[in-house]
Amino acid sequence: MSSAFKTLFTGLITFAIGLALWLFGSDETVLVFTPSKVGVVLMVVGGLESLYGVYKTVRG
């Protein structure tokens, strides 16, 4: 597997984990963090990483 596909795959997995936290973690609080807010951050990071993987794939 090339580096571009690994980056794309990692971004999609990070986005999926963030989406799960955002959807199902709104009722709990862990110390000062709410899982839904951490999920939004993970979705943004995963989306950016997957876009970078797409860019690396297209750019070659």
All heavy atoms as TSV, in Angstrom:
chain	resi	resn	atom	element	x	y	z
A	1	MET	N	N	0.838	-1.160	0.000
A	1	MET	CA	C	0.000	0.000	0.000
A	1	MET	C	C	0.895	1.239	0.000
A	1	MET	O	O	1.830	1.336	0.772
A	1	MET	CB	C	-0.893	-0.027	1.234
A	1	MET	CG	C	-2.141	0.699	0.981
A	1	MET	SD	S	-3.533	0.718	2.025
A	1	MET	CE	C	-3.552	-0.014	3.467
A	2	SER	N	N	0.600	2.174	-0.842
A	2	SER	CA	C	1.429	3.370	-0.934
A	2	SER	C	C	1.096	4.353	0.192
A	2	SER	O	O	0.085	4.227	0.885
A	2	SER	CB	C	1.243	4.037	-2.287
A	2	SER	OG	O	-0.046	4.605	-2.368
A	3	SER	N	N	1.961	5.323	0.326
A	3	SER	CA	C	1.803	6.307	1.393
A	3	SER	C	C	0.520	7.122	1.237
A	3	SER	O	O	-0.128	7.466	2.225
A	3	SER	CB	C	3.014	7.238	1.392
A	3	SER	OG	O	2.845	8.269	2.322
A	4	ALA	N	N	0.138	7.414	-0.004
A	4	ALA	CA	C	-1.072	8.208	-0.228
A	4	ALA	C	C	-2.319	7.447	0.220
A	4	ALA	O	O	-3.216	8.020	0.845
A	4	ALA	CB	C	-1.176	8.578	-1.703
A	5	PHE	N	N	-2.384	6.153	-0.080
A	5	PHE	CA	C	-3.544	5.370	0.330
A	5	PHE	C	C	-3.576	5.166	1.837
A	5	PHE	O	O	-4.650	5.123	2.441
A	5	PHE	CB	C	-3.572	4.030	-0.393
A	5	PHE	CG	C	-3.921	4.164	-1.851
A	5	PHE	CD1	C	-3.014	3.812	-2.828
A	5	PHE	CD2	C	-5.153	4.655	-2.243
A	5	PHE	CE1	C	-3.321	3.949	-4.166
A	5	PHE	CE2	C	-5.488	4.791	-3.570
A	5	PHE	CZ	C	-4.563	4.434	-4.545
A	6	LYS	N	N	-2.409	5.045	2.465
A	6	LYS	CA	C	-2.367	4.932	3.923
A	6	LYS	C	C	-2.885	6.206	4.577
A	6	LYS	O	O	-3.626	6.157	5.556
A	6	LYS	CB	C	-0.943	4.651	4.389
A	6	LYS	CG	C	-0.472	3.254	4.131
A	6	LYS	CD	C	0.939	3.055	4.644
A	6	LYS	CE	C	1.464	1.689	4.260
A	6	LYS	NZ	N	2.863	1.517	4.681
A	7	THR	N	N	-2.502	7.351	4.028
A	7	THR	CA	C	-2.971	8.623	4.561
A	7	THR	C	C	-4.478	8.758	4.387
A	7	THR	O	O	-5.188	9.186	5.303
A	7	THR	CB	C	-2.252	9.790	3.854
A	7	THR	OG1	O	-0.847	9.615	3.999
A	7	THR	CG2	C	-2.652	11.124	4.439
A	8	LEU	N	N	-4.979	8.382	3.235
A	8	LEU	CA	C	-6.417	8.434	2.978
A	8	LEU	C	C	-7.170	7.501	3.919
A	8	LEU	O	O	-8.177	7.887	4.526
A	8	LEU	CB	C	-6.699	8.056	1.526
A	8	LEU	CG	C	-8.158	8.002	1.087
A	8	LEU	CD1	C	-8.802	9.370	1.210
A	8	LEU	CD2	C	-8.250	7.499	-0.335
A	9	PHE	N	N	-6.687	6.289	4.092
A	9	PHE	CA	C	-7.324	5.302	4.959
A	9	PHE	C	C	-7.313	5.761	6.416
A	9	PHE	O	O	-8.322	5.663	7.121
A	9	PHE	CB	C	-6.625	3.950	4.801
A	9	PHE	CG	C	-7.245	2.858	5.606
A	9	PHE	CD1	C	-8.482	2.343	5.264
A	9	PHE	CD2	C	-6.597	2.336	6.715
A	9	PHE	CE1	C	-9.063	1.330	6.010
A	9	PHE	CE2	C	-7.167	1.330	7.458
A	9	PHE	CZ	C	-8.395	0.823	7.105
A	10	THR	N	N	-6.186	6.284	6.871
A	10	THR	CA	C	-6.086	6.764	8.247
A	10	THR	C	C	-7.031	7.935	8.490
A	10	THR	O	O	-7.676	8.020	9.543
A	10	THR	CB	C	-4.643	7.191	8.551
A	10	THR	OG1	O	-3.763	6.108	8.272
A	10	THR	CG2	C	-4.483	7.594	10.000
A	11	GLY	N	N	-7.146	8.817	7.526
A	11	GLY	CA	C	-8.072	9.944	7.654
A	11	GLY	C	C	-9.516	9.500	7.730
A	11	GLY	O	O	-10.298	10.031	8.511
A	12	LEU	N	N	-9.872	8.516	6.914
A	12	LEU	CA	C	-11.250	8.022	6.941
A	12	LEU	C	C	-11.576	7.314	8.259
A	12	LEU	O	O	-12.680	7.456	8.792
A	12	LEU	CB	C	-11.492	7.086	5.755
A	12	LEU	CG	C	-11.513	7.777	4.388
A	12	LEU	CD1	C	-11.649	6.728	3.283
A	12	LEU	CD2	C	-12.632	8.790	4.305
A	13	ILE	N	N	-10.613	6.556	8.793
A	13	ILE	CA	C	-10.822	5.888	10.083
A	13	ILE	C	C	-10.960	6.921	11.202
A	13	ILE	O	O	-11.832	6.803	12.069
A	13	ILE	CB	C	-9.671	4.906	10.373
A	13	ILE	CG1	C	-9.707	3.749	9.386
A	13	ILE	CG2	C	-9.716	4.394	11.811
A	13	ILE	CD1	C	-10.950	2.891	9.458
A	14	THR	N	N	-10.111	7.951	11.184
A	14	THR	CA	C	-10.195	9.005	12.191
A	14	THR	C	C	-11.532	9.733	12.105
A	14	THR	O	O	-12.155	10.045	13.123
A	14	THR	CB	C	-9.039	10.000	12.012
A	14	THR	OG1	O	-7.809	9.285	12.025
A	14	THR	CG2	C	-9.024	11.037	13.116
A	15	PHE	N	N	-11.987	10.000	10.884
A	15	PHE	CA	C	-13.284	10.649	10.700
A	15	PHE	C	C	-14.411	9.769	11.242
A	15	PHE	O	O	-15.327	10.265	11.901
A	15	PHE	CB	C	-13.519	10.943	9.214
A	15	PHE	CG	C	-14.796	11.672	8.953
A	15	PHE	CD1	C	-14.851	13.045	9.089
A	15	PHE	CD2	C	-15.949	11.000	8.572
A	15	PHE	CE1	C	-16.028	13.741	8.852
A	15	PHE	CE2	C	-17.123	11.668	8.336
A	15	PHE	CZ	C	-17.173	13.050	8.480
A	16	ALA	N	N	-14.345	8.462	10.991
A	16	ALA	CA	C	-15.395	7.550	11.458
A	16	ALA	C	C	-15.427	7.471	12.985
A	16	ALA	O	O	-16.507	7.444	13.591
A	16	ALA	CB	C	-15.181	6.161	10.856
A	17	ILE	N	N	-14.271	7.456	13.621
A	17	ILE	CA	C	-14.225	7.432	15.089
A	17	ILE	C	C	-14.791	8.736	15.647
A	17	ILE	O	O	-15.557	8.730	16.624
A	17	ILE	CB	C	-12.788	7.185	15.578
A	17	ILE	CG1	C	-12.367	5.754	15.244
A	17	ILE	CG2	C	-12.660	7.440	17.070
A	17	ILE	CD1	C	-10.909	5.466	15.478
A	18	GLY	N	N	-14.437	9.852	15.034
A	18	GLY	CA	C	-14.981	11.132	15.464
A	18	GLY	C	C	-16.480	11.209	15.285
A	18	GLY	O	O	-17.197	11.748	16.135
A	19	LEU	N	N	-16.981	10.657	14.187
A	19	LEU	CA	C	-18.428	10.643	13.943
A	19	LEU	C	C	-19.148	9.807	14.997
A	19	LEU	O	O	-20.194	10.208	15.504
A	19	LEU	CB	C	-18.713	10.098	12.548
A	19	LEU	CG	C	-20.175	10.074	12.100
A	19	LEU	CD1	C	-20.715	11.490	12.012
A	19	LEU	CD2	C	-20.300	9.359	10.767
A	20	ALA	N	N	-18.568	8.667	15.361
A	20	ALA	CA	C	-19.172	7.825	16.399
A	20	ALA	C	C	-19.193	8.539	17.746
A	20	ALA	O	O	-20.194	8.481	18.474
A	20	ALA	CB	C	-18.419	6.504	16.506
A	21	LEU	N	N	-18.113	9.221	18.083
A	21	LEU	CA	C	-18.090	9.973	19.339
A	21	LEU	C	C	-19.094	11.112	19.324
A	21	LEU	O	O	-19.742	11.404	20.330
A	21	LEU	CB	C	-16.686	10.535	19.596
A	21	LEU	CG	C	-15.647	9.565	20.127
A	21	LEU	CD1	C	-14.293	10.237	20.171
A	21	LEU	CD2	C	-16.035	9.063	21.495
A	22	TRP	N	N	-19.222	11.775	18.192
A	22	TRP	CA	C	-20.154	12.898	18.089
A	22	TRP	C	C	-21.610	12.424	18.195
A	22	TRP	O	O	-22.438	13.066	18.840
A	22	TRP	CB	C	-19.931	13.625	16.775
A	22	TRP	CG	C	-20.837	14.787	16.557
A	22	TRP	CD1	C	-20.894	15.936	17.279
A	22	TRP	CD2	C	-21.830	14.893	15.531
A	22	TRP	NE1	N	-21.860	16.765	16.760
A	22	TRP	CE2	C	-22.449	16.152	15.689
A	22	TRP	CE3	C	-22.241	14.068	14.505
A	22	TRP	CZ2	C	-23.461	16.583	14.844
A	22	TRP	CZ3	C	-23.235	14.509	13.672
A	22	TRP	CH2	C	-23.838	15.753	13.845
A	23	LEU	N	N	-21.911	11.282	17.586
A	23	LEU	CA	C	-23.289	10.794	17.598
A	23	LEU	C	C	-23.686	10.192	18.935
A	23	LEU	O	O	-24.810	10.389	19.407
A	23	LEU	CB	C	-23.479	9.748	16.492
A	23	LEU	CG	C	-23.494	10.275	15.062
A	23	LEU	CD1	C	-23.562	9.095	14.092
A	23	LEU	CD2	C	-24.665	11.202	14.842
A	24	PHE	N	N	-22.793	9.429	19.563
A	24	PHE	CA	C	-23.176	8.650	20.734
A	24	PHE	C	C	-22.573	9.142	22.041
A	24	PHE	O	O	-22.848	8.568	23.090
A	24	PHE	CB	C	-22.788	7.184	20.531
A	24	PHE	CG	C	-23.408	6.585	19.297
A	24	PHE	CD1	C	-22.628	6.186	18.226
A	24	PHE	CD2	C	-24.781	6.433	19.199
A	24	PHE	CE1	C	-23.195	5.639	17.094
A	24	PHE	CE2	C	-25.364	5.892	18.077
A	24	PHE	CZ	C	-24.563	5.499	17.016
A	25	GLY	N	N	-21.750	10.173	22.016
A	25	GLY	CA	C	-21.094	10.597	23.243
A	25	GLY	C	C	-21.589	11.900	23.818
A	25	GLY	O	O	-20.890	12.531	24.594
A	26	SER	N	N	-22.776	12.299	23.477
A	26	SER	CA	C	-23.250	13.609	23.949
A	26	SER	C	C	-23.775	13.576	25.378
A	26	SER	O	O	-23.926	14.628	25.989
A	26	SER	CB	C	-24.335	14.125	23.020
A	26	SER	OG	O	-25.436	13.251	23.010
A	27	ASP	N	N	-24.038	12.403	25.932
A	27	ASP	CA	C	-24.641	12.321	27.263
A	27	ASP	C	C	-23.621	12.264	28.384
A	27	ASP	O	O	-23.954	12.503	29.530
A	27	ASP	CB	C	-25.540	11.091	27.360
A	27	ASP	CG	C	-26.723	11.177	26.423
A	27	ASP	OD1	O	-27.056	12.306	26.032
A	27	ASP	OD2	O	-27.287	10.132	26.083
A	28	GLU	N	N	-22.366	11.927	28.079
A	28	GLU	CA	C	-21.376	11.728	29.128
A	28	GLU	C	C	-20.386	12.876	29.184
A	28	GLU	O	O	-20.249	13.647	28.254
A	28	GLU	CB	C	-20.601	10.426	28.887
A	28	GLU	CG	C	-21.457	9.195	29.027
A	28	GLU	CD	C	-21.501	8.411	27.738
A	28	GLU	OE1	O	-20.565	8.557	26.949
A	28	GLU	OE2	O	-22.452	7.670	27.541
A	29	THR	N	N	-19.679	12.943	30.315
A	29	THR	CA	C	-18.597	13.910	30.478
A	29	THR	C	C	-17.416	13.172	31.091
A	29	THR	O	O	-17.567	12.451	32.071
A	29	THR	CB	C	-19.015	15.052	31.413
A	29	THR	OG1	O	-20.201	15.645	30.902
A	29	THR	CG2	C	-17.942	16.107	31.508
A	30	VAL	N	N	-16.237	13.338	30.482
A	30	VAL	CA	C	-15.025	12.727	30.999
A	30	VAL	C	C	-14.123	13.865	31.461
A	30	VAL	O	O	-13.558	14.591	30.639
A	30	VAL	CB	C	-14.317	11.877	29.915
A	30	VAL	CG1	C	-13.063	11.249	30.460
A	30	VAL	CG2	C	-15.273	10.846	29.360
A	31	LEU	N	N	-14.013	14.023	32.772
A	31	LEU	CA	C	-13.289	15.135	33.398
A	31	LEU	C	C	-13.766	16.463	32.826
A	31	LEU	O	O	-14.856	16.909	33.138
A	31	LEU	CB	C	-11.773	14.958	33.240
A	31	LEU	CG	C	-11.172	13.749	33.962
A	31	LEU	CD1	C	-9.703	13.616	33.641
A	31	LEU	CD2	C	-11.376	13.849	35.453
A	32	VAL	N	N	-13.002	17.120	31.999
A	32	VAL	CA	C	-13.407	18.409	31.447
A	32	VAL	C	C	-13.814	18.316	29.989
A	32	VAL	O	O	-14.214	19.306	29.385
A	32	VAL	CB	C	-12.283	19.459	31.589
A	32	VAL	CG1	C	-12.128	19.889	33.023
A	32	VAL	CG2	C	-10.986	18.937	31.032
A	33	PHE	N	N	-13.709	17.140	29.388
A	33	PHE	CA	C	-14.015	16.963	27.974
A	33	PHE	C	C	-15.366	16.283	27.800
A	33	PHE	O	O	-15.732	15.407	28.569
A	33	PHE	CB	C	-12.951	16.101	27.280
A	33	PHE	CG	C	-11.579	16.665	27.353
A	33	PHE	CD1	C	-10.609	16.062	28.114
A	33	PHE	CD2	C	-11.262	17.815	26.660
A	33	PHE	CE1	C	-9.345	16.576	28.181
A	33	PHE	CE2	C	-9.995	18.344	26.713
A	33	PHE	CZ	C	-9.023	17.722	27.479
A	34	THR	N	N	-16.085	16.688	26.782
A	34	THR	CA	C	-17.265	15.946	26.372
A	34	THR	C	C	-16.901	15.196	25.099
A	34	THR	O	O	-16.287	15.769	24.192
A	34	THR	CB	C	-18.462	16.873	26.113
A	34	THR	OG1	O	-18.098	17.843	25.157
A	34	THR	CG2	C	-18.925	17.552	27.379
A	35	PRO	N	N	-17.230	13.917	25.025
A	35	PRO	CA	C	-16.857	13.136	23.844
A	35	PRO	C	C	-17.408	13.693	22.533
A	35	PRO	O	O	-16.788	13.529	21.490
A	35	PRO	CB	C	-17.441	11.754	24.142
A	35	PRO	CG	C	-17.510	11.681	25.629
A	35	PRO	CD	C	-17.814	13.079	26.071
A	36	SER	N	N	-18.534	14.379	22.577
A	36	SER	CA	C	-19.077	14.930	21.335
A	36	SER	C	C	-18.181	16.039	20.780
A	36	SER	O	O	-17.984	16.135	19.568
A	36	SER	CB	C	-20.493	15.451	21.562
A	36	SER	OG	O	-20.497	16.483	22.520
A	37	LYS	N	N	-17.602	16.868	21.654
A	37	LYS	CA	C	-16.696	17.916	21.184
A	37	LYS	C	C	-15.381	17.330	20.689
A	37	LYS	O	O	-14.825	17.814	19.699
A	37	LYS	CB	C	-16.451	18.930	22.291
A	37	LYS	CG	C	-17.664	19.761	22.599
A	37	LYS	CD	C	-17.386	20.778	23.676
A	37	LYS	CE	C	-18.654	21.554	23.997
A	37	LYS	NZ	N	-18.452	22.508	25.073
A	38	VAL	N	N	-14.884	16.303	21.353
A	38	VAL	CA	C	-13.681	15.615	20.880
A	38	VAL	C	C	-13.973	14.958	19.535
A	38	VAL	O	O	-13.118	14.940	18.639
A	38	VAL	CB	C	-13.204	14.576	21.923
A	38	VAL	CG1	C	-12.054	13.737	21.388
A	38	VAL	CG2	C	-12.796	15.260	23.209
A	39	GLY	N	N	-15.175	14.447	19.358
A	39	GLY	CA	C	-15.573	13.846	18.084
A	39	GLY	C	C	-15.571	14.843	16.943
A	39	GLY	O	O	-15.158	14.525	15.831
A	40	VAL	N	N	-16.015	16.064	17.208
A	40	VAL	CA	C	-16.000	17.099	16.166
A	40	VAL	C	C	-14.565	17.418	15.759
A	40	VAL	O	O	-14.252	17.545	14.575
A	40	VAL	CB	C	-16.742	18.371	16.647
A	40	VAL	CG1	C	-16.520	19.525	15.698
A	40	VAL	CG2	C	-18.224	18.086	16.810
A	41	VAL	N	N	-13.674	17.516	16.740
A	41	VAL	CA	C	-12.265	17.779	16.433
A	41	VAL	C	C	-11.674	16.634	15.623
A	41	VAL	O	O	-10.954	16.857	14.643
A	41	VAL	CB	C	-11.472	18.016	17.737
A	41	VAL	CG1	C	-9.979	18.079	17.467
A	41	VAL	CG2	C	-11.936	19.279	18.421
A	42	LEU	N	N	-11.976	15.405	15.994
A	42	LEU	CA	C	-11.468	14.255	15.241
A	42	LEU	C	C	-12.041	14.206	13.825
A	42	LEU	O	O	-11.341	13.818	12.888
A	42	LEU	CB	C	-11.793	12.946	15.974
A	42	LEU	CG	C	-10.912	12.616	17.169
A	42	LEU	CD1	C	-11.431	11.365	17.864
A	42	LEU	CD2	C	-9.480	12.426	16.747
A	43	MET	N	N	-13.290	14.610	13.663
A	43	MET	CA	C	-13.860	14.644	12.314
A	43	MET	C	C	-13.157	15.675	11.444
A	43	MET	O	O	-12.887	15.418	10.263
A	43	MET	CB	C	-15.364	14.938	12.369
A	43	MET	CG	C	-16.194	13.771	12.809
A	43	MET	SD	S	-17.966	13.988	12.565
A	43	MET	CE	C	-18.315	15.504	13.367
A	44	VAL	N	N	-12.845	16.823	12.001
A	44	VAL	CA	C	-12.138	17.854	11.232
A	44	VAL	C	C	-10.737	17.370	10.859
A	44	VAL	O	O	-10.311	17.475	9.706
A	44	VAL	CB	C	-12.079	19.181	12.026
A	44	VAL	CG1	C	-11.125	20.165	11.378
A	44	VAL	CG2	C	-13.458	19.777	12.154
A	45	VAL	N	N	-10.015	16.809	11.826
A	45	VAL	CA	C	-8.662	16.310	11.557
A	45	VAL	C	C	-8.698	15.162	10.555
A	45	VAL	O	O	-7.884	15.114	9.623
A	45	VAL	CB	C	-7.978	15.882	12.875
A	45	VAL	CG1	C	-6.678	15.148	12.616
A	45	VAL	CG2	C	-7.723	17.097	13.743
A	46	GLY	N	N	-9.637	14.240	10.722
A	46	GLY	CA	C	-9.759	13.121	9.785
A	46	GLY	C	C	-10.136	13.570	8.388
A	46	GLY	O	O	-9.632	13.031	7.395
A	47	GLY	N	N	-11.009	14.553	8.293
A	47	GLY	CA	C	-11.384	15.077	6.989
A	47	GLY	C	C	-10.215	15.745	6.288
A	47	GLY	O	O	-9.994	15.544	5.088
A	48	LEU	N	N	-9.438	16.531	7.034
A	48	LEU	CA	C	-8.270	17.170	6.438
A	48	LEU	C	C	-7.221	16.147	6.008
A	48	LEU	O	O	-6.604	16.278	4.950
A	48	LEU	CB	C	-7.660	18.169	7.432
A	48	LEU	CG	C	-8.464	19.432	7.693
A	48	LEU	CD1	C	-7.821	20.252	8.808
A	48	LEU	CD2	C	-8.599	20.251	6.430
A	49	GLU	N	N	-7.037	15.131	6.832
A	49	GLU	CA	C	-6.058	14.100	6.495
A	49	GLU	C	C	-6.489	13.297	5.279
A	49	GLU	O	O	-5.665	12.968	4.418
A	49	GLU	CB	C	-5.844	13.178	7.687
A	49	GLU	CG	C	-4.691	12.221	7.511
A	49	GLU	CD	C	-4.378	11.438	8.774
A	49	GLU	OE1	O	-5.104	11.578	9.771
A	49	GLU	OE2	O	-3.401	10.676	8.740
A	50	SER	N	N	-7.764	12.988	5.171
A	50	SER	CA	C	-8.232	12.247	4.000
A	50	SER	C	C	-8.156	13.111	2.739
A	50	SER	O	O	-7.833	12.607	1.659
A	50	SER	CB	C	-9.646	11.718	4.219
A	50	SER	OG	O	-10.542	12.781	4.411
A	51	LEU	N	N	-8.432	14.402	2.862
A	51	LEU	CA	C	-8.264	15.297	1.709
A	51	LEU	C	C	-6.803	15.366	1.282
A	51	LEU	O	O	-6.506	15.415	0.088
A	51	LEU	CB	C	-8.788	16.690	2.037
A	51	LEU	CG	C	-10.293	16.851	2.066
A	51	LEU	CD1	C	-10.661	18.265	2.510
A	51	LEU	CD2	C	-10.898	16.537	0.721
A	52	TYR	N	N	-5.897	15.361	2.236
A	52	TYR	CA	C	-4.478	15.345	1.908
A	52	TYR	C	C	-4.092	14.035	1.216
A	52	TYR	O	O	-3.286	14.025	0.291
A	52	TYR	CB	C	-3.638	15.559	3.165
A	52	TYR	CG	C	-2.153	15.586	2.900
A	52	TYR	CD1	C	-1.599	16.567	2.093
A	52	TYR	CD2	C	-1.304	14.639	3.455
A	52	TYR	CE1	C	-0.240	16.604	1.854
A	52	TYR	CE2	C	0.049	14.663	3.223
A	52	TYR	CZ	C	0.580	15.651	2.407
A	52	TYR	OH	O	1.927	15.665	2.155
A	53	GLY	N	N	-4.696	12.924	1.648
A	53	GLY	CA	C	-4.450	11.655	0.979
A	53	GLY	C	C	-4.964	11.639	-0.446
A	53	GLY	O	O	-4.312	11.098	-1.349
A	54	VAL	N	N	-6.122	12.256	-0.669
A	54	VAL	CA	C	-6.653	12.372	-2.032
A	54	VAL	C	C	-5.725	13.241	-2.875
A	54	VAL	O	O	-5.426	12.920	-4.025
A	54	VAL	CB	C	-8.092	12.937	-2.012
A	54	VAL	CG1	C	-8.546	13.327	-3.409
A	54	VAL	CG2	C	-9.047	11.941	-1.398
A	55	TYR	N	N	-5.242	14.339	-2.296
A	55	TYR	CA	C	-4.318	15.214	-3.016
A	55	TYR	C	C	-3.040	14.463	-3.387
A	55	TYR	O	O	-2.561	14.582	-4.523
A	55	TYR	CB	C	-3.985	16.418	-2.152
A	55	TYR	CG	C	-2.867	17.268	-2.685
A	55	TYR	CD1	C	-3.079	18.114	-3.769
A	55	TYR	CD2	C	-1.597	17.224	-2.133
A	55	TYR	CE1	C	-2.070	18.900	-4.284
A	55	TYR	CE2	C	-0.572	17.995	-2.638
A	55	TYR	CZ	C	-0.807	18.829	-3.718
A	55	TYR	OH	O	0.206	19.587	-4.210
A	56	LYS	N	N	-2.495	13.681	-2.448
A	56	LYS	CA	C	-1.281	12.924	-2.735
A	56	LYS	C	C	-1.529	11.856	-3.799
A	56	LYS	O	O	-0.656	11.563	-4.616
A	56	LYS	CB	C	-0.741	12.276	-1.452
A	56	LYS	CG	C	-0.040	13.247	-0.551
A	56	LYS	CD	C	0.343	12.669	0.793
A	56	LYS	CE	C	1.194	11.445	0.737
A	56	LYS	NZ	N	1.648	11.009	2.067
A	57	THR	N	N	-2.716	11.275	-3.799
A	57	THR	CA	C	-3.052	10.255	-4.802
A	57	THR	C	C	-3.155	10.867	-6.193
A	57	THR	O	O	-2.620	10.336	-7.166
A	57	THR	CB	C	-4.380	9.575	-4.430
A	57	THR	OG1	O	-4.261	9.004	-3.128
A	57	THR	CG2	C	-4.723	8.480	-5.425
A	58	VAL	N	N	-3.844	11.998	-6.297
A	58	VAL	CA	C	-4.030	12.646	-7.586
A	58	VAL	C	C	-2.716	13.239	-8.084
A	58	VAL	O	O	-2.398	13.151	-9.274
A	58	VAL	CB	C	-5.129	13.735	-7.483
A	58	VAL	CG1	C	-5.189	14.586	-8.731
A	58	VAL	CG2	C	-6.469	13.096	-7.189
A	59	ARG	N	N	-1.977	13.842	-7.207
A	59	ARG	CA	C	-0.719	14.491	-7.572
A	59	ARG	C	C	0.340	13.478	-7.995
A	59	ARG	O	O	1.169	13.774	-8.844
A	59	ARG	CB	C	-0.233	15.320	-6.386
A	59	ARG	CG	C	0.927	16.177	-6.673
A	59	ARG	CD	C	0.485	17.408	-7.407
A	59	ARG	NE	N	1.638	18.300	-7.484
A	59	ARG	CZ	C	1.799	19.168	-8.427
A	59	ARG	NH1	N	0.891	19.329	-9.352
A	59	ARG	NH2	N	2.859	19.934	-8.430
A	60	GLY	N	N	0.321	12.314	-7.401
A	60	GLY	CA	C	1.259	11.268	-7.799
A	60	GLY	C	C	2.554	11.430	-7.126
A	60	GLY	O	O	3.583	11.031	-7.325
